[in-house]
Amino acid sequence: MTTNMVDKKETVTVGAPFNNLPWEDRPEGSDAVLWRSSLNPIIDHDHIKSSNSIFNSAVVPFEDGFAGVFRADNKTRRMQMHAGFSKDGLNWDIDEDRIHFEPSDERVSEISRFQYAYDPRVVWIEDRYYVIWCNGYHGPTIGLGYTFDFKTFYQMENAYLPFNRNGVLFPRKINGEYVMLSRPSDSGHTPFGDIYLSASPDLTYWGRHRYVMGTTEGWQSTKIGAGPIPIETSEGWLLIYHGVLTSCNGFVYCMGAALLDLDEPWKVIARGQRYLLAPQAPYERTGDVPNVAFPCAALVDPGTDRIALYYGAADTCVGVAFGYINEIIDYIKVDVND
């Protein structure tokens, strides 16, 4: 195997300093581009009394600590979301009761009856935290809402018709419009899926749909989907995403990364051929859905180049992994030829 490094240079990550980012140094002797926390799983399946499992979840800085929206399937196996708070990003207090969204206006009331909600992402844009999730409305679609305090949540219009999953908002407007990634799907355990981009002037009406990227080979040969909120860098938007292969024992979910153009983010600058992290730890390989590492949130400190990446493990618990932005970007620029 030969590897050719393309255009290696120092990358600057956009954002404010982050003094309390959860962190562990790379284990001695390891050359992994991402390494797991020694505390994993940081949130186990029974972290709250009502939960059967807690996994694909979103975490953001909030006040002097952190807040999150957690997928917590209950003991009836209903898929729902709960709010939570933490001082250090590792030890969490999660509400026992699920999030109950209030309609953002009268017209939303007629579509806001709860069916199910799962796989949230959370992003701060301008003056509030937006929550994006897979929302049950005659099938899975992209739900949108917001909160100011993670105590009261407001539901907006669904972004798209069913069927769709993995809605991920960019953290700022691009060319004056809100921009979202999504993965059109079907009503079940979709055996296909590419990433698309849509734009909106107001977070209600979505258009300018563009193809971003699709499946390739190996670990991302069945379907792909956007993960955490894209990270703005001097070289482009760093997108962490999941890729799925179909093995003789079912789906296997790994993490990968790509760079998207800053002004035209449907254009792919670079894309990793190798996964960043695959389900290899016991808690990733064993659970309700074996062999899953599903990224949903990333915390970044531009000053130290560090990233803390939160992910669901085996659809059962939550793990966190650590790395450096520059190393990830260098890693995905390597052209691997067997």
C-alpha positions in Angstrom: 0.0 0.0 0.0 1.3 3.5 -0.8 0.1 6.8 0.6 0.5 10.2 -1.0 -0.1 13.3 1.1 -1.8 16.1 -0.7 -1.4 19.8 0.2 -0.5 19.5 3.9 -0.6 22.8 5.7 -1.7 24.2 9.1 -5.4 24.6 9.4 -7.1 27.3 11.5 -10.4 26.4 13.1 -13.0 29.2 13.4 -14.5 29.7 16.8 -14.1 31.1 20.4 -11.6 29.5 22.9 -13.0 26.6 24.8 -11.2 26.3 28.2 -13.1 23.4 29.7 -13.2 21.0 26.7 -13.3 17.3 27.9 -10.0 15.8 27.1 -7.6 12.9 27.5 -4.2 12.7 25.8 -3.5 10.1 23.2 -2.5 6.8 24.8 1.2 6.2 24.8 2.3 4.2 21.8 -1.0 4.9 19.8 -1.0 6.4 16.4 -4.9 6.5 16.2 -6.3 9.7 14.6 -9.2 9.3 17.1 -8.9 7.7 20.5 -11.6 6.6 23.0 -12.0 8.0 26.5 -10.9 5.7 29.2 -14.3 6.5 30.9 -16.4 5.1 28.1 -19.2 4.6 28.0 -19.7 8.0 29.7 -23.5 7.4 29.7 -24.8 3.9 30.1 -28.1 2.4 28.9 -29.8 2.8 32.3 -28.5 6.3 33.3 -32.1 7.3 34.1 -34.8 5.1 35.6 -37.1 5.2 32.5 -34.5 4.3 29.9 -33.8 1.1 28.0 -30.9 2.8 26.2 -29.4 6.2 25.8 -27.3 6.8 22.6 -27.2 9.1 19.6 -27.2 12.4 21.4 -26.1 16.1 21.0 -23.9 18.1 23.4 -23.1 21.9 23.3 -21.4 24.4 25.6 -23.9 26.1 27.9 -23.4 28.7 30.6 -20.4 27.5 32.7 -20.8 23.9 31.6 -22.7 21.9 29.0 -26.2 21.0 27.9 -27.5 18.3 25.7 -30.4 16.6 24.1 -30.3 12.9 24.5 -31.9 10.0 22.7 -33.4 7.9 25.5 -35.5 5.1 24.3 -37.8 4.1 27.2 -38.9 0.7 28.5 -41.7 0.5 26.1 -39.0 1.1 23.4 -40.5 4.4 22.4 -37.9 6.7 20.8 -37.8 10.0 22.5 -35.5 12.9 23.6 -34.5 14.2 27.0 -32.6 17.3 28.1 -29.5 17.1 30.3 -26.8 19.2 31.9 -23.2 18.7 32.9 -20.4 20.7 34.5 -17.6 18.7 32.8 -19.2 17.2 29.7 -18.6 13.7 31.1 -20.9 13.4 34.1 -24.5 14.1 33.2 -27.8 14.8 34.9 -30.5 13.9 32.4 -34.2 14.7 32.9 -36.4 11.7 33.7 -39.2 13.2 31.7 -38.9 13.5 27.9 -38.9 16.9 26.1 -42.4 18.2 25.4 -42.2 20.8 22.6 -44.5 23.8 22.6 -45.7 24.9 19.1 -43.8 27.9 17.9 -47.0 29.2 16.3 -50.6 28.2 15.8 -50.0 26.5 12.5 -47.5 24.1 14.1 -50.1 22.9 16.6 -51.8 20.7 14.0 -48.6 18.7 13.3 -47.1 18.6 16.7 -48.7 15.5 18.1 -45.8 13.3 19.4 -45.1 10.1 17.6 -41.4 9.6 18.1 -38.2 11.6 18.1 -34.6 10.4 17.8 -31.0 11.2 16.8 -30.9 14.9 17.7 -28.3 17.5 16.8 -28.0 20.9 18.5 -26.4 24.1 17.1 -26.2 27.7 18.3 -27.2 30.2 15.5 -27.4 33.9 16.2 -29.5 34.0 19.4 -30.7 30.5 20.2 -30.0 26.8 20.2 -31.7 25.0 17.3 -32.5 21.3 17.7 -32.7 19.1 14.7 -34.0 15.5 14.9 -35.7 12.7 13.1 -39.3 13.4 13.8 -42.3 11.0 13.4 -44.9 12.5 11.1 -46.5 9.7 9.0 -43.0 8.4 8.7 -39.5 9.8 9.6 -38.8 13.4 8.6 -36.6 16.2 9.8 -38.0 18.0 12.9 -36.9 21.5 13.8 -37.2 23.4 17.0 -35.3 25.7 19.3 -34.6 26.5 23.0 -32.9 29.3 24.9 -32.4 27.4 28.2 -32.9 23.7 27.6 -35.9 23.8 29.8 -38.5 25.1 27.4 -38.5 23.9 23.8 -40.4 25.2 20.8 -41.3 23.1 17.7 -41.2 24.6 14.3 -42.5 23.3 11.0 -40.9 20.0 9.8 -38.2 20.8 7.2 -39.2 18.2 4.6 -41.8 15.6 3.7 -41.2 12.1 4.8 -38.9 10.2 4.4 -35.7 11.8 5.6 -33.1 11.4 8.3 -29.8 12.9 9.6 -30.7 16.6 9.3 -27.7 18.7 10.3 -27.7 22.5 10.2 -24.6 24.5 9.5 -23.7 26.9 12.4 -24.2 30.1 10.4 -25.9 31.4 7.3 -24.1 30.9 4.0 -24.7 33.5 1.3 -27.6 34.8 3.4 -29.4 31.5 3.8 -29.7 28.7 6.4 -28.2 25.5 5.1 -28.9 21.9 6.1 -27.6 18.5 5.2 -29.9 15.5 5.1 -30.2 11.9 4.0 -33.4 11.1 2.1 -34.5 7.6 3.0 -37.5 5.2 3.3 -39.8 4.3 6.1 -37.7 1.4 7.5 -34.1 0.5 8.1 -33.0 2.1 4.9 -30.5 0.0 2.8 -29.4 3.1 0.8 -28.6 6.8 1.4 -26.6 9.7 0.1 -26.0 13.2 1.6 -27.9 16.2 0.1 -27.9 19.9 1.0 -30.9 22.3 1.1 -31.1 26.0 1.8 -33.8 28.2 3.3 -34.3 31.9 3.9 -36.4 31.4 7.0 -36.0 27.8 8.3 -39.5 27.1 7.0 -39.3 26.9 3.2 -36.5 24.7 1.9 -35.1 24.5 -1.6 -31.9 24.8 -3.8 -31.4 21.1 -3.2 -27.9 19.9 -4.1 -26.2 16.5 -4.1 -23.2 16.4 -1.8 -21.8 12.9 -1.9 -22.8 9.3 -1.9 -21.6 5.8 -1.1 -18.2 4.5 -2.3 -16.6 1.3 -1.2 -15.9 -0.7 2.0 -17.0 0.9 5.2 -19.2 3.4 3.4 -20.6 1.2 0.7 -24.3 0.9 1.8 -25.2 4.4 3.0 -23.8 7.5 4.6 -25.2 10.3 6.7 -24.0 13.6 8.2 -23.0 13.5 11.9 -22.1 16.5 14.1 -22.6 20.1 13.1 -20.0 21.0 10.5 -16.8 22.6 11.8 -15.6 25.8 10.0 -11.9 25.8 9.2 -9.6 27.8 7.0 -9.6 24.9 4.5 -13.4 24.3 4.4 -16.2 22.8 6.5 -15.0 19.7 8.3 -17.8 17.2 8.1 -17.7 14.1 10.4 -20.2 11.6 9.0 -21.2 7.9 9.4 -20.7 5.3 6.8 -22.4 1.9 6.7 -21.4 -1.4 5.1 -23.5 -4.5 5.0 -21.8 -7.5 6.4 -23.0 -11.1 6.7 -24.1 -10.1 10.2 -25.9 -6.9 9.3 -25.0 -3.2 9.1 -21.7 -1.9 10.5 -21.5 1.8 11.3 -18.2 3.6 11.2 -17.1 7.3 11.3 -15.4 9.2 8.6 -14.7 12.8 7.5 -14.8 15.1 4.5 -14.0 18.7 3.7 -16.7 20.8 2.0 -16.3 24.2 0.3 -16.9 27.2 2.6 -19.1 29.1 0.1 -20.6 26.2 -1.9 -20.7 23.4 0.7 -22.2 20.9 -1.7 -18.8 20.7 -3.3 -16.4 18.2 -1.7 -12.8 19.3 -1.4 -11.4 16.1 0.2 -12.9 12.9 1.5 -11.2 10.2 3.6 -11.0 6.7 2.1 -10.2 5.2 5.6 -12.6 5.4 8.5 -11.7 7.5 11.5 -13.1 5.1 14.1 -14.8 1.7 13.7 -16.9 -0.2 16.2 -14.1 -2.3 17.9 -14.6 -1.7 21.6 -16.9 -4.2 23.5 -19.6 -1.5 24.1 -19.6 -0.7 20.4 -19.8 -4.3 19.3 -22.4 -5.5 21.8 -25.8 -4.0 22.5 -29.3 -3.5 21.1 -27.8 -3.0 17.6 -24.3 -4.5 17.4 -21.4 -2.8 15.6 -22.4 0.8 15.7 -20.3 4.0 16.2 -22.6 6.8 15.3 -21.3 10.4 15.7 -23.8 13.2 16.7 -21.9 16.0 18.4 -18.4 17.6 18.4 -16.9 20.1 20.8 -13.8 22.0 19.4 -11.2 24.3 21.0 -9.6 26.3 18.2 -6.7 27.4 20.5 -5.5 23.8 21.1 -6.8 22.3 17.9 -8.6 19.7 20.0 -11.9 17.9 19.3 -14.1 15.9 21.6 -16.5 13.7 19.6 -19.7 12.3 21.1 -21.2 9.1 19.6 -23.7 6.5 20.1 -22.4 3.0 20.7 -24.3 -0.1 19.6 -27.6 1.9 19.9 -27.2 1.4 23.7 -24.9 3.9 25.3 -22.8 7.1 24.7 -19.1 7.3 24.2 -16.6 10.1 23.5 -13.4 10.1 21.5 -10.7 12.7 21.2 -8.4 14.0 18.4 -6.9 17.0 16.7 -8.6 18.9 13.8 -5.3 19.3 11.8 -4.6 15.6 12.1 -8.1 14.6 10.9 -7.8 16.9 7.9 -4.3 15.6 7.0 -5.7 12.0 7.4 -8.5 12.5 5.0 -6.2 14.1 2.4 -4.1 11.0 2.2 -4.7 9.1 -1.1 -4.5 5.4 -0.4 -3.7 3.1 -3.2 -3.4 -0.7 -2.7 
